[in-house]
Amino acid sequence: MTAIEFNNLVQNVAQSLRPVAMNLTRDTDDAKDLVQETMLKALTNRDKFKAGTNLKAWLYTIMRNTFINNYNKVTKRSSKVDSSEYLQYLNTDESYVTQNKGTATFVMNDINKAIANLSEEHRTPFMMYYVGYKYLEIADKLSIPIGTVKNRIHIARKELKQALKVYQQDV
């Protein structure tokens, strides 16, 4: 198959790639970019295509793999934690530096007391979320709507913030 014939075949199939790209990316511009990148890879790797095989499936595979690779790049890039902002506050307030276990125990007792003072309907979802359950898991375990879970956790946070106001930094 000549390069011109291959290019014509790829151009004819390109229209069917757009809806799939849109389904993957959920964004018009990203879908156009994905189709364009797929076309570029297909034309660049023309020699790897075997005549007589399903061109559409080959292009879909290229597009899917390109999408997955791009997704992995984005998630790895965004998962890096910038600790510089945290580090600048590390030793700025001496009142929060614990010199002995007594101070830490006192603070933890206040936190535990504040949590114990929450109503049961707010404390249970809050503690489940605190130990690592996701909103949906909490909703399933407690048999309540996910919106109710989010609301109860929000209220618990507000009540804890108010109860532990003495520990807030003056900003």
Solvent accessible surface area in square Angstrom, and as a share of the most:
residue,aa,sasa,rsa
1,M,107,0.48
2,T,80,0.47
3,A,41,0.32
4,I,128,0.65
5,E,91,0.41
6,F,2,0.01
7,N,58,0.30
8,N,84,0.43
9,L,74,0.37
10,V,0,0.00
11,Q,104,0.46
12,N,112,0.57
13,V,25,0.14
14,A,6,0.04
15,Q,121,0.54
16,S,35,0.22
17,L,0,0.00
18,R,107,0.39
19,P,86,0.54
20,V,55,0.32
21,A,0,0.00
22,M,80,0.36
23,N,92,0.47
24,L,57,0.28
25,T,30,0.17
26,R,184,0.67
27,D,62,0.32
28,T,74,0.43
29,D,96,0.50
30,D,72,0.37
31,A,8,0.06
32,K,121,0.51
33,D,83,0.43
34,L,6,0.03
35,V,7,0.04
36,Q,128,0.57
37,E,57,0.26
38,T,0,0.00
39,M,21,0.09
40,L,118,0.59
41,K,68,0.29
42,A,0,0.00
43,L,64,0.32
44,T,97,0.56
45,N,45,0.23
46,R,92,0.34
47,D,121,0.63
48,K,138,0.58
49,F,22,0.09
50,K,148,0.63
51,A,73,0.57
52,G,85,0.82
53,T,76,0.44
54,N,96,0.49
55,L,17,0.09
56,K,89,0.38
57,A,46,0.36
58,W,54,0.19
59,L,0,0.00
60,Y,64,0.24
61,T,57,0.33
62,I,26,0.13
63,M,1,0.00
64,R,121,0.44
65,N,63,0.32
66,T,2,0.01
67,F,51,0.21
68,I,79,0.40
69,N,77,0.40
70,N,49,0.25
71,Y,126,0.48
72,N,64,0.33
73,K,119,0.50
74,V,82,0.47
75,T,50,0.29
76,K,142,0.60
77,R,161,0.59
78,S,88,0.57
79,S,78,0.50
80,K,160,0.68
81,V,132,0.76
82,D,109,0.57
83,S,52,0.34
84,S,67,0.43
85,E,116,0.52
86,Y,143,0.54
87,L,99,0.49
88,Q,108,0.48
89,Y,126,0.48
90,L,90,0.45
91,N,109,0.56
92,T,86,0.50
93,D,50,0.26
94,E,123,0.55
95,S,91,0.58
96,Y,99,0.37
97,V,57,0.33
98,T,67,0.39
99,Q,145,0.64
100,N,91,0.47
101,K,173,0.73
102,G,47,0.46
103,T,64,0.37
104,A,42,0.32
105,T,73,0.43
106,F,127,0.53
107,V,43,0.25
108,M,98,0.44
109,N,78,0.40
110,D,36,0.19
111,I,50,0.26
112,N,80,0.41
113,K,124,0.53
114,A,9,0.07
115,I,28,0.14
116,A,65,0.50
117,N,121,0.62
118,L,8,0.04
119,S,57,0.36
120,E,106,0.48
121,E,88,0.39
122,H,22,0.10
123,R,63,0.23
124,T,41,0.24
125,P,1,0.01
126,F,27,0.11
127,M,63,0.28
128,M,25,0.11
129,Y,77,0.29
130,Y,157,0.60
131,V,101,0.58
132,G,52,0.50
133,Y,76,0.29
134,K,137,0.58
135,Y,62,0.23
136,L,111,0.55
137,E,79,0.35
138,I,0,0.00
139,A,8,0.06
140,D,103,0.54
141,K,128,0.54
142,L,59,0.29
143,S,99,0.64
144,I,36,0.18
145,P,93,0.58
146,I,72,0.36
147,G,44,0.42
148,T,41,0.24
149,V,0,0.00
150,K,98,0.41
151,N,80,0.41
152,R,55,0.20
153,I,1,0.01
154,H,98,0.44
155,I,54,0.28
156,A,0,0.00
157,R,109,0.40
158,K,123,0.52
159,E,73,0.33
160,L,17,0.08
161,K,130,0.55
162,Q,116,0.52
163,A,64,0.50
164,L,34,0.17
165,K,116,0.49
166,V,121,0.70
167,Y,58,0.22
168,Q,75,0.33
169,Q,98,0.44
170,D,150,0.77
171,V,184,1.06
